[in-house]
Amino acid sequence: MGNITSSTTRSSSSSSYCSISRSSSSSSASSYCSISSCSSASSAIMQLATNKATASNHISLFDPRLLRPLLHHTSISQDQQAVATLLMTSKQLQEAVAEVLAGQLPVVLYMVREQRLRLLAAWLCKHAGLVKSLAVQRVSLQTRPQSEEWRTAASSALERTLAAAAASGSLQLQSFSFGDAAGPGLLQQLPAAHLTQLKTRTLFNCAASFEAVARLTSLRELRLTKYDYTTSDDASVPAEGLQRFAAGLRQLTQLQMRTVTPAQLQLLPPQLQQLHAGVLVDWGSATDIATLCRPQMTVLHSLCIATGDLPGADRQQDTVLAPLSALQLTRLKLGDVRSVQLHHLQLPQLQQLVVNHTYRQQGQLRMGHITALRKLSMQHLSTALRVGDQMPPNLQELHCGLWGVIQQEGDARECMGLEIILALTRLEVLQLEFGNAATATAEELQQLSSLSSLQEVRLSFMEDADALAADAAAALQARPLKSFDWVTLDISDLLLQQLAQLQGLTQLELQAMAFNGHRADAVLGQLAPALQQLTELRCFDIYAKRDDTNVMEPAGDSVEGVKAFLQAVGGLSLLGEVRVKYPCRLRKAAQQQLRCWLQQQLPSKLAQGRCRVDKNEPDVWLCTTPISGHDWDEW
């Protein structure tokens, strides 16, 4: 197997927003496997060894005093590209790597094509003894999801890969992560004596899957999510599966699973120290609430409450959430609640709270008593902040809505809640949904620059508010922003003029939810010079959804803007991750011209990924780093 090229990745939440850490540098622990020839890693290693040898009176590179600490350094031992490069050098160095780094290497594979699995299988048969953890993520470079047949074939190929590696006798995997459905055949190939961590999706209606997991008796951490399209998302886990876990997984201390009933929580392994669970709760049932909140549930750290077709908390009395205060939760996700009910939530250790709908017919938000809360997400515009609301004082991340109200007399305008946000001086990440063009003025938005800790901003506009969008971008120029996400109906000229001023950005995401495809070449041409100014950019994502009401607009002939855009992207030296999904209404001759240009003139950085004009709708589609559609840490 050739060397394994590393690339940065990011977490994608289940929503359309991206969650980007403040440091976007390459991470060897999140590399992806591809086959290419690259000597940069070995050159850096040899240069480091030369420097050490010079400082040590010219001792041999293979002297254990030099070689062992050199190989143990995390820049080598935890970097699959560096290790793969060393394994293509001298036999003596190969033997040293096999001895010193046995069972230490994390390997990550983005499963784009089955060919990669065949190459991984061949590599693992030779070097399985090096691998400590294997993470396989299913991703698609297509504009449409991959078929179920493709998923099944890929899972079978991975099963054969692990079987071949196990046959070599040296596979001692301690951790395995699979971003797709792991059936019983795949799970049975995992080494039960060594595996301590498993993270995967599985079929909850398949008893054989639970049996296969239960045989992994060395597991200490288990994360399972459902992969059953034939059952409701709120369907609970079969009790028989949980009983198998309790009988077989005697060393399990951490479990993440959804969805279970309150009664089923009593079937879980008794030695658990941390439980992160999705629980199906009937808020109208005193038995459900009492069972969920019993004193023995101190191991429950994260709780995601689902109701399905059962009555929600919003239909109950004001104090319905009070029993949850008996738990030691650090993360909580609720469904429909009323604002007054949150006041009765007494959880001093709570760090993250997600509320889908907070009905505001009466009462104010009073959450100032939850002082440990760092992340708050209120995911509906009905939760827009209002004057007098009391927010947790130590928030670092906030997702909420703002809604402006225009009074009939004299067109006076009241902006809801902006001053509440300005009081949260520790905010590092701010995600705002602007309900309408009356939400705020340029002067009011300018006050956001006073948030001295702010580093990431995500903005979305529910109405066509080009001027407001541009004002927001201009207001944030004074902040040393690292991340900027933008969701609106269309990408306006005003916005494009402001982007070039945000020169400290390391991550940029633009989304247009009703874009006119005939404008694509002109817009991308305008975006090109703005991107050239963003020299610190490491992650770039632009997505536009075609406005079907404009299908009769004439197709264009020019592709110069698209070319300039791709050349600008290719010229960003620090850029490690790119995703472009952009509709272009082009005539067939223009499409063919662009395809030929992509093959002959595309910047080499982009050519290593995948860039094309989609034949079906024609879209410009580019993805240099596969982006997974699921983030395990998101709810």
Secondary structure, DSSP 8 states (H G I E B T S, - for coil): --EE------EE-SSS-EE--S-----GGG----EE---HHHHHHHHHHHHHHHHTTS--TT-HHHHHHHHHSHHHHT-HHHHHHHTTS-HHHHHHHHHHTTT-EEEEEEESSHHHHHHHHHHHHHHGGGEEEEEEEE---SSS---HHHHHHHHHHHHHHHHHHHHTT----SEEEEEEE--HHHHTTS-TTT--EEEEEE-TT-HHHHHHHHT-TT-SEEEEEE--TTS-TT----HHHHHHHHHH-TT--EEEEEEE-TGGGGGS-TT-SEEEEEEE--TT-HHHHHHHT-GGGGGEEEEEEE-TTS--GGGS-TTTTGGGGGS--SEEEEEEEEGGGGGG---TT--EEEEEEEE-SS---B-TT-TT--EEEE-SGGG---TT-B--TT-SEEEEEE-EEE-SGGG-EEE-SHHHHHT-TT--EEEEEE-STTS--HHHHHGGGG-TT--EEEEEESS--HHHHHHHHHHGGGS--SEEEEEESS--HHHHHHHTT-TT-SEEEEEEEEE-GGGHHHHHHHHHHHHHH-TT--EEEEEEEE-GGGTTS--B---HHHHHHHHHHHT-TT--EEEEEEE--B-HHHHHHHHHHHHHHS-HHHHTSEEEE-SSS-EEEEESS---S--TT--
